[in-house]
Amino acid sequence: MSFQAYLDKAEEQTGLTPRQFIALAKEQGFDESTKSSVVLNWLKQEHGLGHGHAQAMVHVILKGPKISSKHVGTGGTHSDASDTLWLDGKASNPNG
């Protein structure tokens, strides 16, 4: 599953886009200095996300949309179309 696919699935499960999760996290007082485990637990407990989906969301909340280019365009199961994740919803993703 690609990084973007984890975010898209989290959106399907919760109805919230990654950008909406970022806004909710800021309302909680989370920022780049927050420990990832705190955000991870919040996503699991408050939003019912599984571990992998919550981990992907933690990345965008704490580090932003850029990811390693290691799997970009490889065509494998973990391949992403871009090294920048789409945060505004699966339906509007130009790479999807």
N, C-alpha and C positions, 0 to 999 in steps of 0.2 A: 504494500500500500504506500503510495507516495505521501509526502508531507502534506501537500494540498488536499489529498483525499481524506486525510485525518481531519483537517479543518472542515471540509465539506460535510463529512459524516456527523461531526459535532453540531454543525448547523442544522442538519436534518433531524437530529435527536432533540434539539432544544428550541429550534426556531430562531436562534440568535446567530448573527453573523460574527466572524472574528472581531470586526471593528466594534460591534456592540459589546462583546465580552471585554474588550480593552476599556471601553467607557465604564462598564460596571466595575471592573477591577480598580480603576482610578477612584470611583466612588467609595470603594472599600479602603482606599488609602494605599493600594499596592502600586509600587513603581519599581524601577530597575534595581533598587536596593533591597527589595523584599526577597526573602528566601524562597526559592522555588517550591519547597515542600509546603509552605503556607498557602501559596496560590493553588498548588496541586490539590491539597485537601479541600479548599474552598470549592474548586470546580467539581470535585467528586461529590462532596456533601450537598452543596446548594443546587448543583445543576445536573447531577446524576451521570456525569461523564465517566467512562472507563479510563483506566490508567493511560493507555497510549494516546487516546484522544485528548485527555487532559494535559499530557506532557506536550503535545503539539501546541495546544492553546497557551500553555505556560510560556513557551518560547516566544510567541508573538506578543504576549502581554509584557514580558520582561525584556525582550531583546529586539523586538520589531520584526518586520516581514522578511528580512534578508536571511537566506539559508546558504549552506555550503553548496558549491557548484558540483560536488562529487557525483551526484546522481542526475544532474540536469541533462536531458536529452539522451540518456543512455538506452531508453527503450525497455529497461528492465522493470520488474514489479515495483521498485522504489523510485522510478524515474519521475522527475518533475519537469514541466515545460519551461520553467524559469527559475532563477535563483532569488526571485522576489515573489513571495506568497500573495495571493489575492485575498483581501480582507473584507470586501464589500458584498459578499454573498455569491453562492455558487451560480445562481441564475444569470448574474451579470458578468461572469468571468470571461474575458475575451480569449483566454487560453483553454477554456473548458469545452 
